[in-house]
Amino acid sequence: MENLTESQYLDNRKRDILASPQKTEVDWEKWYAGWEKFKDSEYLKFFIKGANSKSNIVYKIGSDAKYTLIIDAKWIYAGWHGGLVGQEAKLTSDMKFVETNDPSKIVLELKADKVLGKPMNKDFVMEYGRIAGAYEATGRRLMGKEYKRALRK
């Protein structure tokens, strides 16, 4: 597993896509649009889906809740897909619950190290789909086991 910046990863991915004789710049632009869409909105939706599946607390985007959860992805492994087999993505992240009106007031901090994404299925064939599966698994795991453990302290 290489440690690349996002721009290095994207440069490599573009080179791989355009190296195929059947692919064109249009294929790259379509792939990149999917990447940006997932990064801008879908990862958070998948995290919330996972968190809400294991919590009595309801997580929402854009609510006026007393607390806000900040997710800081530290490391992402996109996994791979090779037809009938593949490897799930992994996500390492820090999470902070802060007061919405004063984000300098940290209420709870959690860490997740290399959380393995959801098992491969048709929704997680592309890199960004596999990464979304890792966000969902992180939400499920941390809002279940880790969150309860932190609250007992």
Secondary structure as UniProt FT lines:
FT   HELIX           6..19
FT   TURN            21..22
FT   HELIX           25..37
FT   HELIX           38..42
FT   HELIX           43..52
FT   STRAND          67..77
FT   STRAND          80..82
FT   TURN            83..84
FT   STRAND          85..87
FT   STRAND          90..99
FT   TURN            100..101
FT   STRAND          102..116
FT   HELIX           122..124
FT   HELIX           127..141
FT   HELIX           142..146
FT   HELIX           147..152
//
